[in-house]
Amino acid sequence: MEQGLLPEDALDGLDKNLRQTLSALPLSQLSQIGQSGQAQSFETIGDYLSSMENGQSIIENIPPQYQDELLETSLQSRPGIDQEAVGHIITVLIVLILLGAILGYLQNFLMSGVAQKVSYQLRDQINKKMNRLPLSFYDKTTHGETLSLISNDVDTVSTTLNQSLTQMITAITTLLGVLVMMFSISGWMTLTSLITLPLSFLIISLVVRRSQRHFRAQQEYLGHVNGHIEEMYSGHNVVRLFNGEERSRETFHQMNKKLYAAGWRSQFLSGLMQPVLSFVSNLGYVAVCVLGGYLTIHGRITIGDIQSFIQYVRRFNQPVMQSAQIMNTLQSTVAAAERVFTFLEQPEEADDGKAKLPAEGVRGDVTFDHVDFGYTPEKTIIHDFSTHVKDGQRIAIVGPTGAGKTTIVKLLMHFYELNSGRILLDGVDIKDLPRGVLRSQIGMVLQDTWLFNGTIRDNIRYGRLDATDEEVEKAARMACADHFIRTLPGGYDFVLNEEASNVSHGQKQLLTIARAILADPAVLILDEATSSVDTRTEVLIQQAMNRLMQGRTSFIIAHRLSTIRDADRILVLREGDIVEQGTHEELLEKGGFYANLYNSQFEPTEEAV
């Protein structure tokens, strides 16, 4: 055996390769290692304190297959080994392992709670925002776009908070901890390894800048795809009726193709970061090895220091690489968050007024005073509209399609802001009234029915939530809906599906009329309320409406002019202007536009001018 080398019998029980490596070490160097072993161990402990958050393994400097052998050998009763010190170190390491596991659990628990709370608050804010947005927003935004905000975009933000943010915090903590340990070994080698850091961040910045617009486009196209699917699904009967499946598939294909292209570009560009950063990191390894060799030759550091430092450099580069991977998710999150906050920053309806209606109750006196309105600033569709409706009067509004009939009653409900003029209810400007107070005094039956997934009883009760079952059934009887309801399985407890497609369109109209009757409003608006029922049902509903409108101000919009003969006054609209007004008989005697409209329904060969 060569002088000064470790004796072979001291290495019994160890792996052959490890035994050969240790036996080749001079005793003087092994002695130095033994003297600095405790300090080196505590350096390792300090390193792992930096990564304790995610509960990683502590003993990484020693290959796993040798850990048991070295531990067993070191604990044997041999001269020169301080078993008490070794036991103390092992105890500290075990405590750190347990502490790291506990901290990792707490980290995951806390971050999961934070992520879910943020998701809850974002969805809650979006829902509240939807109730404050003007109808003009929904006129230009598809339902699928809004649904995509609540589902896809909020989920993307939540996932990032739950996963990527945790990884980012761990990466930063590890980076700082490793940096401290690297400086404790060699300041010059640490500065050399840091040379690649600005280059790495420059690469990340360039890639993020170029790929961000593609991530933004990806989220936008995803919203378009969701909007198209929602639109096609809600109207699938019409799509099939007109053989529109192929057109729908082609439209979806084009949207999906744009989504694919944006997704591919974003992932390709962001995917460049990892291989480029890996190359830059390897340059750092080379620089460290060259400088380490130089310092070793001049006796500034030992071979063991170089080996330890290289391990730290590897751990130092891991958080940088991890940050590059996180940037992919962060870019999607930034794009999703931009869409969410753009939605939340949309202009809302004007603040509610503070005026109050007369304490003795609403009579229903309505005045339109020089009203101008357009859905867009460029085009005005209601021109200087003025009329006064006394309480209890029945006012019919007629005219060709697009004349502005439905727009007039929507303005009365304060769904839109006027360009100019004002609308008064019992002498109070409606813009000075809280919207909830105003709309509680107006009952509306639209041509397009809306019923939600629930029982028939709950759908009717939606008109007045505190109504009793007896009041609900009474309203249904007045709307001539009681008979068909009782023929359904479960009667009033029959559950309507999501689209209420398990009842006919005429029956849905009857239910919405019953809802309006239950609300017992001071002002009643009927927008083509009998347009989807048969002639026999129309007669029954007309009788119920006559009872309902008794003593109430009523606005009736109808294309079937035979249903408005008993109106107190008929307003004839054409391109947003009142061209005629009077009773049915008066307008027929004039022989004007109304007379032509009325006669055209009974004489199909003649055209209304």
C-alpha positions, 0 to 999 in steps of 0.5 A: 500500500502506498504511504499516506493512503487510506488502509484497505481494511478501513473500507470493509463493507463499502461498495467496490467503486466507492472503496476504490475512490476513497482508498486513493485519497491521501490521508492528509486530504481525508483528514482535511475533509474530516476536519471540515466535515461538520462545517460542510454539513452545516453549509449543506443544511443552509442550502436546504433551508432555502428550498425547504418550502417544497419539502425536497430531499436534504441529502443530495450531495451524496449519491443515494446508493451510497448513503446507507453504506456511509451512514452505517460505516460512520456509526461504527465504533471506530477511533477518530469518529465523533459519533455524538456529532454525527448523531447530532447532525443526523437529528438536525437533518431529520428535523429539517426534513420534517419541517420542510414537509410541514412547510410544504403542506402549509404552502400548498394549503395556503396557496390553494385557499388563496387561489380559490378565494381569488377565483371566487372573488373574480367570478363574483365581481364579473357577475355583479358587473354583468348586472351593472352593464348597459344593454348596449354592451350585450347588443355587441357581445356574444353570450359565449364571450362572457361565459368564456370569461367566467370559466376559461379565463378565471380558471387560467388565473386560478391555476397560475396562482395555485401552481406557477406562483408557488413554483416561482416563490420556491425558485426565488427562495432557492436562488437566494439560498444557493447564492449565499452558499456560493459566495461562502465558497468563492466570491470570484467563482460566484461572480463568474457564474452570475455573468450568464444571468443577465443574458438569461433574463434578456432571452426571457424578456425577448421571447415573452415580448414576441409571444405575448401577443399570440397568447393574447390572440389565443384567449381571444379566439378561444372566446370566439369559439365558445361564443360560436358553440353556444350560439349553434347549440342554442339554435340547433333546431334552426340550424338543422331545419335550414341544413346549416350544419355544413356552414356551421362546421366550416365557420367553426373550422375557421375559428378553430384554425385561428385558435390553433395558429395562435396557440402554436405560435405562442407555444413555439416561441415560448418553447425556445426559452428552455433549450437556449437557456440550457446552452447559456447555463452550460457556458456558465459551467465551462467558465466556472470550471476554468476559473476553478482550475486556475484557483486550485492551481494557485492554492486558493481553493480545493478540489472539494470546493470546486465539486461543491460549487459545481453542485451549487451552480447546477442548483442555481440554474434550476430555478432559472430554467424553472422560471422559463417554464413558468413564463409559458403559463404566466403569459396565458395568465396575463392574456386571460387577466387582461380580458377579465379586467378589460371586462371589469373596466367596461363603462357601467349604467349611469348611477341610480337616481335618488328621487322617490315616487309618490307615497300614495302609490303610482298612478301610471301617468307617462310622458315622453318629452321630445325624446331622441335616441339611437343605438349608435351615435351615428344613427338616430332611430327615434326622432323628437318623440312626444306623447302623453299617456294618462293613467289607466289608458290603453295605448297601442303602438303599431307600425312596420318592422323596424319602426321603433315600437319595441325601442319605445318601451325599452326606453320607458324601462330605462334600459338605455340612456336617451340622446336627448329629451326625458321620460316622466312617470307620474311627473318624475323623470325616470333617470332620477329614479332608482332602476329597481324602483322604476321596474318594480312598477312596470310589468313586461311580456316580451315576444321572446319568452324567457324561462329558467330551469326550474319548476313552473311554480318558481317560474311564475313566482319570479314575477313576485318572489314573496307570492303564495302558492294560491296567488301563483295559481290564481295568476295562472288561471287569469292567464288561461295557463292553469288547465295545461299546467295541470295536465303536465306530470307534477302540475305546478311542480313540473320542471322545465329544462334549460331551454324550456323546450319540454313545453310549446312556445305558446305555453311558454308565452302563457307562463310569462303572461301569468308572471306579469299578472302576478307582479301586479304592476302599475304600468303594463307592457305587452310586446306581441304577447299573443303572437305565439298562440292559436286563435282560440287561446288568443281569445281567452288571453284577450279576455284575461288581458282586458281584466288585467288592464282594467285601471292600469296604464297599458302599452300594447305592441301588436302586428295583428291589428285586430287585437287593438281595436279597443285601445284608447289611442293608437300611435302609428310609428314609421321610421321612429316618428309618430305619423298618425294617432287616434282611435281605431275608428278615427284612423280608419276614417282617415284612410292613411297609413294605419288604414293601409296596414289594417286592410293589408292584413285582410286583403293580401293582394294589396300592398301598404304604402 
